[in-house]
Amino acid sequence: MSLRIAVLASGRGSNLRAILDAIADGRLDAQVVGVFSDKPAAAALEMVDAGRRWAMDARALGDRAAFDAAMGDAVAASAPDWIVCAGYMRILGPAFVARFRGRLINIHPSLLPRHRGLHTHARALQAGDAEHGASVHFVIPELDAGTVIAQVRLPVRQDDTPDTLAERLLPLEHRLLCAVLALAAHAALSEQDGTVLLDGQAVFKPLLLDSSSDTDCLLTQ
């Protein structure tokens, strides 16, 4: 049975597009059962039919807990196996995270634990990092602090700007996210006490995307 994926998105939906493309060309045995947003005008919503869209203006509601509860009910109704934060820019409250913990993941544009939060490309350059990258991690209430499942690395060039670094990293982000979801579709992926488990076996370091390969292969480090 194909993996059922719910996607949380706030903007253009480039990661959602990557998921849909991977499904369409057979790289990912899955279906997107719903797209959920805090921005009713988010372009990501237009990538699926009306029956799979849910959006509410979180600012208009004014109550964070009420918004999270409403979205949580909508997500639960779609019966997903995994919930993916893909460019979702609103911090999820503890109750939402607890409701879906263990099957709620996020893609973040840095080599966590470095550069949690926003403006990661500029911060990597300011720090003089020799390499940058992206991470897929389990979501916990603390921002970008959950156990990292997998990463992709990218050398930083001397002439990089935040924009060029972001542009070069984005295709690798897409590949990383789809590779993790493909892994989840074919293996028992879980987290226990801060350790990633694959088919019950502990993985003590984040898996690494082999960006030199034509296939989106995740390797142990």
Backbone as CSV, one residue per row, in Angstrom:
resi,resn,N_x,N_y,N_z,CA_x,CA_y,CA_z,C_x,C_y,C_z
1,MET,0.849,-1.191,0.000,0.000,0.000,0.000,0.885,1.243,0.000
2,SER,0.555,2.190,-0.845,1.391,3.380,-0.974,1.323,4.253,0.275
3,LEU,2.398,4.967,0.499,2.529,5.847,1.663,1.553,7.008,1.538
4,ARG,0.855,7.322,2.613,-0.085,8.440,2.627,0.599,9.637,3.297
5,ILE,0.737,10.726,2.540,1.498,11.888,2.991,0.590,13.107,3.090
6,ALA,0.608,13.768,4.232,-0.022,15.082,4.392,1.101,16.114,4.408
7,VAL,0.905,17.211,3.704,1.937,18.232,3.565,1.448,19.541,4.176
8,LEU,2.268,20.143,5.036,2.010,21.474,5.576,2.904,22.450,4.819
9,ALA,2.314,23.496,4.253,3.084,24.439,3.441,2.512,25.840,3.604
10,SER,3.402,26.824,3.541,2.964,28.217,3.684,3.174,29.055,2.432
11,GLY,3.920,28.532,1.452,4.308,29.380,0.332,4.174,28.737,-1.013
12,ARG,5.267,28.814,-1.794,5.211,28.421,-3.202,5.092,26.923,-3.413
13,GLY,5.541,26.129,-2.439,5.359,24.681,-2.527,6.375,23.958,-3.383
14,SER,7.630,24.417,-3.418,8.613,23.738,-4.261,8.899,22.322,-3.763
15,ASN,8.910,22.127,-2.455,9.112,20.774,-1.938,7.902,19.887,-2.220
16,LEU,6.713,20.438,-2.132,5.516,19.688,-2.501,5.584,19.292,-3.968
17,ARG,5.999,20.209,-4.837,6.122,19.893,-6.257,7.104,18.753,-6.458
18,ALA,8.207,18.764,-5.714,9.180,17.681,-5.829,8.564,16.346,-5.427
19,ILE,7.765,16.339,-4.364,7.088,15.111,-3.935,6.130,14.624,-5.015
20,LEU,5.323,15.526,-5.545,4.352,15.148,-6.573,5.049,14.627,-7.828
21,ASP,6.162,15.258,-8.205,6.912,14.797,-9.376,7.508,13.416,-9.138
22,ALA,8.025,13.181,-7.919,8.601,11.872,-7.602,7.536,10.777,-7.633
23,ILE,6.332,11.112,-7.190,5.216,10.160,-7.264,4.856,9.883,-8.725
24,ALA,4.778,10.949,-9.512,4.354,10.823,-10.914,5.321,9.987,-11.735
25,ASP,6.625,10.103,-11.465,7.579,9.353,-12.286,8.027,8.037,-11.659
26,GLY,7.350,7.631,-10.582,7.570,6.305,-10.026,8.717,6.184,-9.049
27,ARG,9.353,7.292,-8.666,10.444,7.218,-7.691,9.940,7.096,-6.261
28,LEU,8.683,7.456,-6.036,8.102,7.449,-4.694,6.732,6.798,-4.738
29,ASP,6.589,5.693,-4.021,5.321,4.969,-3.959,4.470,5.598,-2.858
30,ALA,3.752,6.638,-3.209,3.020,7.413,-2.203,1.881,8.172,-2.861
31,GLN,1.062,8.760,-2.029,0.025,9.684,-2.467,-0.054,10.837,-1.482
32,VAL,-0.267,12.036,-2.005,-0.475,13.206,-1.153,-1.961,13.274,-0.843
33,VAL,-2.305,13.038,0.420,-3.718,12.949,0.793,-4.284,14.296,1.215
34,GLY,-3.419,15.297,1.402,-3.908,16.620,1.759,-2.780,17.617,1.838
35,VAL,-3.106,18.863,1.529,-2.170,19.976,1.685,-2.835,20.980,2.616
36,PHE,-2.123,21.379,3.654,-2.686,22.177,4.737,-1.834,23.430,4.914
37,SER,-2.495,24.582,5.045,-1.743,25.829,5.075,-2.346,26.832,6.041
38,ASP,-1.448,27.685,6.568,-1.876,28.819,7.372,-2.059,30.061,6.497
39,LYS,-1.869,29.905,5.191,-1.984,31.009,4.237,-2.962,30.602,3.128
40,PRO,-4.197,31.079,3.163,-5.174,30.673,2.139,-4.751,30.978,0.710
41,ALA,-3.838,31.930,0.517,-3.379,32.260,-0.835,-2.099,31.529,-1.215
42,ALA,-1.628,30.596,-0.406,-0.376,29.894,-0.689,-0.458,29.162,-2.017
43,ALA,0.561,29.331,-2.842,0.586,28.692,-4.161,0.584,27.170,-4.046
44,ALA,1.111,26.638,-2.955,1.164,25.189,-2.775,-0.223,24.559,-2.844
45,LEU,-1.222,25.255,-2.380,-2.588,24.710,-2.371,-3.089,24.402,-3.770
46,GLU,-2.622,25.167,-4.748,-3.103,25.004,-6.118,-2.547,23.760,-6.789
47,MET,-1.605,23.081,-6.146,-0.983,21.908,-6.759,-1.818,20.640,-6.597
48,VAL,-2.854,20.706,-5.763,-3.751,19.556,-5.591,-5.180,20.004,-5.805
49,ASP,-6.066,19.053,-6.014,-7.465,19.392,-6.255,-8.123,19.921,-4.985
50,ALA,-9.264,20.565,-5.161,-9.934,21.254,-4.058,-10.260,20.327,-2.892
51,GLY,-10.522,19.066,-3.189,-10.875,18.129,-2.139,-9.724,17.768,-1.214
52,ARG,-8.515,18.128,-1.602,-7.338,17.818,-0.771,-6.704,19.085,-0.211
53,ARG,-7.409,20.195,-0.225,-6.868,21.455,0.287,-7.563,21.837,1.591
54,TRP,-6.768,22.380,2.507,-7.318,22.970,3.729,-6.466,24.174,4.065
55,ALA,-7.114,25.297,4.335,-6.375,26.500,4.711,-7.231,27.362,5.629
56,MET,-6.538,28.032,6.531,-7.183,28.984,7.420,-6.164,30.069,7.745
57,ASP,-6.583,31.306,7.732,-5.691,32.409,8.067,-5.468,32.399,9.579
58,ALA,-4.279,31.937,9.972,-3.999,31.805,11.400,-4.054,33.144,12.112
59,ARG,-3.649,34.210,11.436,-3.651,35.535,12.065,-5.062,36.016,12.327
60,ALA,-5.961,35.704,11.425,-7.343,36.127,11.597,-7.999,35.403,12.769
61,LEU,-7.629,34.149,12.959,-8.201,33.391,14.068,-7.714,33.938,15.403
62,GLY,-6.425,34.274,15.464,-5.894,34.942,16.644,-5.557,34.053,17.819
63,ASP,-5.930,32.796,17.772,-5.684,31.878,18.890,-4.837,30.728,18.362
64,ARG,-3.568,30.685,18.770,-2.639,29.678,18.238,-3.118,28.256,18.517
65,ALA,-3.555,28.016,19.742,-3.967,26.665,20.103,-5.199,26.239,19.310
66,ALA,-6.138,27.172,19.111,-7.350,26.844,18.348,-7.017,26.548,16.898
67,PHE,-6.086,27.316,16.332,-5.686,27.054,14.949,-5.037,25.677,14.835
68,ASP,-4.097,25.387,15.729,-3.421,24.090,15.673,-4.411,22.938,15.835
69,ALA,-5.398,23.117,16.695,-6.393,22.070,16.900,-7.240,21.867,15.644
70,ALA,-7.636,22.976,15.005,-8.437,22.874,13.787,-7.646,22.210,12.673
71,MET,-6.392,22.629,12.494,-5.582,22.012,11.457,-5.290,20.560,11.802
72,GLY,-5.049,20.279,13.070,-4.794,18.902,13.484,-5.961,17.990,13.183
73,ASP,-7.179,18.472,13.409,-8.362,17.669,13.091,-8.445,17.402,11.592
74,ALA,-8.142,18.429,10.790,-8.187,18.267,9.335,-7.114,17.292,8.864
75,VAL,-5.920,17.401,9.425,-4.848,16.474,9.066,-5.233,15.052,9.456
76,ALA,-5.726,14.862,10.649,-6.108,13.524,11.117,-7.186,12.911,10.230
77,ALA,-8.097,13.742,9.746,-9.177,13.243,8.898,-8.659,12.687,7.579
78,SER,-7.482,13.130,7.145,-6.920,12.620,5.897,-6.184,11.291,6.089
79,ALA,-6.076,10.837,7.319,-5.460,9.548,7.680,-4.074,9.369,7.075
80,PRO,-3.145,10.296,7.354,-1.810,10.168,6.781,-0.932,9.195,7.559
81,ASP,0.032,8.613,6.851,1.085,7.861,7.525,2.158,8.815,8.050
82,TRP,2.455,9.858,7.246,3.466,10.842,7.597,2.952,12.235,7.323
83,ILE,3.368,13.179,8.159,3.048,14.596,7.956,4.372,15.306,7.716
84,VAL,4.448,16.045,6.598,5.686,16.687,6.170,5.533,18.203,6.225
85,CYS,6.369,18.852,7.006,6.449,20.309,6.983,7.399,20.686,5.844
86,ALA,6.840,21.239,4.790,7.606,21.533,3.582,7.447,23.015,3.270
87,GLY,8.306,23.823,3.883,8.144,25.260,3.736,6.977,25.785,4.557
88,TYR,6.718,25.132,5.687,5.668,25.601,6.594,6.323,26.536,7.598
89,MET,5.923,27.796,7.595,6.667,28.850,8.295,6.095,29.220,9.658
90,ARG,5.096,28.497,10.115,4.500,28.787,11.418,4.976,27.730,12.421
91,ILE,5.389,28.168,13.596,5.823,27.224,14.625,4.630,26.424,15.125
92,LEU,4.775,25.121,15.134,3.710,24.243,15.606,3.740,24.164,17.131
93,GLY,2.562,24.244,17.734,2.464,24.200,19.180,2.692,22.802,19.735
94,PRO,2.984,22.708,21.043,3.277,21.410,21.663,2.150,20.388,21.509
95,ALA,0.891,20.832,21.554,-0.213,19.878,21.447,-0.262,19.241,20.064
96,PHE,-0.036,20.044,19.012,-0.021,19.503,17.653,1.135,18.519,17.502
97,VAL,2.309,18.909,17.970,3.477,18.038,17.847,3.249,16.725,18.593
98,ALA,2.691,16.797,19.789,2.447,15.586,20.567,1.434,14.680,19.864
99,ARG,0.459,15.290,19.210,-0.586,14.509,18.546,-0.009,13.653,17.419
100,PHE,1.003,14.172,16.717,1.533,13.471,15.542,3.000,13.082,15.701
101,ARG,3.524,13.196,16.885,4.959,12.947,17.090,5.327,11.526,16.653
102,GLY,6.478,11.440,16.027,6.953,10.155,15.511,6.649,9.961,14.052
103,ARG,5.740,10.761,13.513,5.460,10.712,12.072,5.323,12.122,11.483
104,LEU,5.919,13.080,12.171,5.904,14.480,11.763,7.350,14.892,11.496
105,ILE,7.657,15.242,10.240,9.026,15.584,9.878,9.075,16.944,9.190
106,ASN,10.264,17.522,9.198,10.492,18.847,8.612,11.780,18.810,7.797
107,ILE,11.802,19.596,6.717,13.050,19.791,5.991,13.546,21.197,6.276
108,HIS,14.829,21.277,6.650,15.406,22.542,7.079,16.698,22.804,6.307
109,PRO,16.890,24.017,5.786,18.052,24.300,4.944,19.323,24.650,5.723
110,SER,19.795,23.699,6.500,21.119,23.814,7.126,21.536,22.426,7.587
111,LEU,22.811,22.319,7.952,23.314,21.077,8.524,23.102,21.142,10.035
112,LEU,21.903,20.799,10.444,21.584,20.831,11.866,22.578,19.969,12.645
113,PRO,22.946,20.405,13.863,22.313,21.463,14.672,22.777,22.885,14.369
114,ARG,23.586,23.072,13.338,23.989,24.433,12.976,22.822,25.182,12.343
115,HIS,22.714,26.448,12.697,21.820,27.394,12.024,20.344,26.972,12.062
116,ARG,19.839,26.792,13.261,18.398,26.611,13.412,17.700,27.920,13.085
117,GLY,16.431,27.835,12.712,15.658,29.049,12.460,15.823,29.565,11.043
118,LEU,15.726,30.886,10.894,15.651,31.525,9.578,17.019,31.999,9.088
119,HIS,17.058,32.423,7.818,18.222,33.063,7.186,19.463,32.169,7.264
120,THR,19.280,30.901,7.013,20.370,29.945,7.199,21.508,30.152,6.202
121,HIS,21.189,30.533,4.966,22.242,30.675,3.955,23.166,31.846,4.319
122,ALA,22.588,32.960,4.694,23.398,34.119,5.098,24.211,33.802,6.338
123,ARG,23.629,33.090,7.264,24.342,32.772,8.508,25.495,31.797,8.261
124,ALA,25.308,30.870,7.323,26.399,29.954,6.982,27.574,30.716,6.389
125,LEU,27.280,31.692,5.539,28.349,32.500,4.953,29.015,33.380,6.009
126,GLN,28.217,33.977,6.858,28.778,34.830,7.916,29.670,34.040,8.857
127,ALA,29.336,32.778,9.078,30.124,31.935,9.987,31.380,31.390,9.324
128,GLY,31.510,31.584,8.003,32.663,31.051,7.298,32.622,29.543,7.125
129,ASP,31.428,28.963,7.077,31.299,27.511,6.945,31.889,27.038,5.615
130,ALA,32.615,25.937,5.660,33.182,25.360,4.439,32.141,24.580,3.653
131,GLU,31.115,24.095,4.359,30.027,23.397,3.684,28.695,23.763,4.323
132,HIS,27.675,23.652,3.512,26.307,23.969,3.914,25.473,22.749,3.556
133,GLY,24.190,22.812,3.746,23.379,21.664,3.376,21.962,21.771,3.881
134,ALA,21.301,20.623,3.928,19.920,20.548,4.379,19.738,19.298,5.222
135,SER,18.733,19.333,6.081,18.466,18.228,7.005,16.977,17.920,7.017
136,VAL,16.649,16.644,7.100,15.279,16.215,7.391,15.290,15.659,8.802
137,HIS,14.394,16.176,9.644,14.411,15.785,11.055,12.996,15.582,11.582
138,PHE,12.894,14.799,12.635,11.631,14.669,13.347,11.328,15.994,14.050
139,VAL,10.069,16.358,14.101,9.656,17.608,14.731,9.360,17.368,16.205
140,ILE,9.941,18.238,17.038,9.630,18.290,18.458,9.254,19.739,18.776
141,PRO,8.752,20.016,19.977,8.340,21.397,20.253,9.448,22.425,20.123
142,GLU,10.702,22.057,20.413,11.811,22.996,20.263,12.147,23.160,18.787
143,LEU,12.311,24.400,18.343,12.488,24.713,16.929,13.724,24.036,16.338
144,ASP,13.509,23.248,15.272,14.591,22.630,14.493,15.548,21.827,15.364
145,ALA,15.033,21.208,16.405,15.896,20.505,17.359,15.627,19.005,17.422
146,GLY,14.711,18.502,16.607,14.409,17.077,16.644,15.515,16.236,16.024
147,THR,15.448,14.943,16.260,16.449,14.012,15.758,16.545,14.086,14.236
148,VAL,17.766,14.227,13.737,17.992,14.332,12.294,18.017,12.947,11.674
149,ILE,17.207,12.771,10.631,17.140,11.491,9.913,18.222,11.427,8.836
150,ALA,18.321,12.487,8.032,19.238,12.464,6.896,19.640,13.885,6.525
151,GLN,20.788,13.989,5.855,21.301,15.292,5.427,21.904,15.189,4.036
152,VAL,22.035,16.341,3.406,22.817,16.458,2.178,23.780,17.616,2.362
153,ARG,25.001,17.468,1.855,26.047,18.467,2.052,26.416,19.118,0.727
154,LEU,26.814,20.375,0.830,27.148,21.173,-0.346,28.348,22.053,-0.019
155,PRO,29.451,21.967,-0.786,30.586,22.853,-0.519,30.195,24.314,-0.739
156,VAL,30.692,25.183,0.122,30.471,26.624,-0.037,31.587,27.188,-0.903
157,ARG,31.209,27.948,-1.927,32.192,28.563,-2.812,32.586,29.946,-2.290
158,GLN,33.774,30.378,-2.669,34.250,31.684,-2.209,33.369,32.821,-2.704
159,ASP,32.766,32.648,-3.890,31.950,33.726,-4.451,30.464,33.562,-4.149
160,ASP,30.101,32.635,-3.270,28.688,32.424,-2.961,28.089,33.634,-2.254
161,THR,26.848,33.883,-2.567,25.995,34.811,-1.840,24.858,33.993,-1.232
162,PRO,24.077,34.577,-0.325,22.929,33.817,0.178,22.016,33.321,-0.944
163,ASP,21.849,34.126,-1.982,20.968,33.727,-3.082,21.553,32.585,-3.897
164,THR,22.847,32.647,-4.218,23.432,31.574,-5.016,23.512,30.279,-4.221
165,LEU,23.777,30.402,-2.935,23.833,29.216,-2.086,22.457,28.562,-1.999
166,ALA,21.436,29.379,-1.838,20.069,28.858,-1.789,19.692,28.187,-3.104
167,GLU,20.079,28.803,-4.212,19.735,28.260,-5.527,20.400,26.909,-5.773
168,ARG,21.660,26.792,-5.367,22.361,25.525,-5.569,21.870,24.432,-4.628
169,LEU,21.430,24.838,-3.437,20.991,23.845,-2.456,19.590,23.325,-2.731
170,LEU,18.712,24.137,-3.270,17.296,23.771,-3.373,17.066,22.434,-4.092
171,PRO,17.694,22.170,-5.248,17.461,20.855,-5.874,17.897,19.690,-5.001
172,LEU,18.955,19.895,-4.203,19.402,18.846,-3.303,18.433,18.663,-2.145
173,GLU,17.838,19.763,-1.666,16.776,19.661,-0.654,15.643,18.773,-1.155
174,HIS,15.217,19.032,-2.391,14.122,18.259,-2.973,14.461,16.776,-3.020
175,ARG,15.676,16.476,-3.473,16.088,15.078,-3.566,16.164,14.425,-2.187
176,LEU,16.668,15.172,-1.213,16.786,14.647,0.149,15.420,14.293,0.718
177,LEU,14.473,15.204,0.603,13.145,14.959,1.154,12.502,13.742,0.501
178,CYS,12.588,13.648,-0.812,11.980,12.508,-1.507,12.676,11.197,-1.148
179,ALA,13.998,11.265,-0.929,14.724,10.051,-0.545,14.288,9.558,0.830
180,VAL,14.076,10.479,1.758,13.618,10.084,3.095,12.213,9.487,3.015
181,LEU,11.348,10.091,2.233,9.990,9.563,2.098,9.998,8.198,1.407
182,ALA,10.867,8.025,0.422,10.987,6.719,-0.218,11.464,5.672,0.783
183,LEU,12.381,6.067,1.651,12.838,5.163,2.696,11.682,4.791,3.625
184,ALA,10.883,5.776,3.997,9.745,5.522,4.878,8.717,4.613,4.220
185,ALA,8.645,4.667,2.890,7.676,3.832,2.169,8.094,2.368,2.140
186,HIS,9.400,2.096,2.346,9.890,0.731,2.198,10.544,0.166,3.460
187,ALA,10.625,0.967,4.506,11.233,0.503,5.753,10.450,1.087,6.923
188,ALA,10.580,0.436,8.060,9.953,0.956,9.272,10.854,2.047,9.831
189,LEU,10.502,3.298,9.580,11.283,4.448,10.028,10.621,5.022,11.274
190,SER,11.408,5.162,12.333,10.854,5.676,13.582,11.970,6.329,14.387
191,GLU,11.589,6.862,15.539,12.541,7.517,16.440,12.247,7.076,17.867
192,GLN,13.303,6.797,18.608,13.142,6.384,20.001,14.267,6.984,20.832
193,ASP,13.887,7.778,21.812,14.867,8.375,22.729,15.988,9.101,21.991
194,GLY,15.612,9.835,20.932,16.586,10.627,20.208,17.415,9.870,19.194
195,THR,17.069,8.620,18.920,17.794,7.806,17.944,16.851,7.384,16.830
196,VAL,17.326,7.474,15.584,16.555,7.008,14.438,16.635,5.484,14.382
197,LEU,15.497,4.860,14.124,15.439,3.412,13.951,14.976,3.088,12.539
198,LEU,15.679,2.169,11.892,15.285,1.637,10.591,15.054,0.143,10.749
199,ASP,13.798,-0.268,10.560,13.437,-1.674,10.765,13.929,-2.168,12.123
200,GLY,13.835,-1.281,13.115,14.185,-1.636,14.481,15.657,-1.510,14.822
201,GLN,16.482,-1.190,13.826,17.921,-1.070,14.052,18.305,0.401,14.215
202,ALA,19.124,0.695,15.217,19.501,2.076,15.499,20.472,2.609,14.441
203,VAL,20.238,3.863,14.057,21.142,4.586,13.156,21.666,5.775,13.957
204,PHE,22.950,5.766,14.298,23.466,6.714,15.273,23.926,8.036,14.668
205,LYS,24.094,8.089,13.358,24.416,9.336,12.676,23.404,9.550,11.553
206,PRO,23.144,10.808,11.200,22.213,11.050,10.089,22.668,10.337,8.821
207,LEU,21.711,9.771,8.101,22.005,9.237,6.780,22.431,10.379,5.876
208,LEU,23.181,10.050,4.846,23.728,11.072,3.955,23.276,10.792,2.535
209,LEU,22.704,11.801,1.881,22.307,11.656,0.488,23.553,11.637,-0.392
210,ASP,23.631,10.634,-1.250,24.723,10.562,-2.213,24.371,11.465,-3.394
211,SER,24.773,12.727,-3.301,24.386,13.710,-4.310,25.094,13.489,-5.648
212,SER,26.133,12.644,-5.666,26.841,12.364,-6.919,26.162,11.276,-7.742
213,SER,25.204,10.578,-7.129,24.534,9.466,-7.807,23.312,9.952,-8.568
214,ASP,22.960,9.223,-9.619,21.745,9.538,-10.371,20.493,9.137,-9.606
215,THR,20.649,8.217,-8.656,19.518,7.795,-7.845,19.625,8.444,-6.470
216,ASP,18.481,8.668,-5.842,18.467,9.338,-4.547,18.713,8.315,-3.448
217,CYS,19.978,7.971,-3.300,20.389,6.920,-2.372,20.855,7.523,-1.058
218,LEU,20.351,6.994,0.054,20.769,7.427,1.378,21.794,6.445,1.926
219,LEU,22.937,6.981,2.353,24.036,6.169,2.828,24.263,6.391,4.312
220,THR,24.736,5.358,5.008,25.153,5.558,6.391,26.530,6.225,6.378
221,GLN,26.778,7.080,7.362,28.056,7.794,7.433,29.128,6.959,8.137
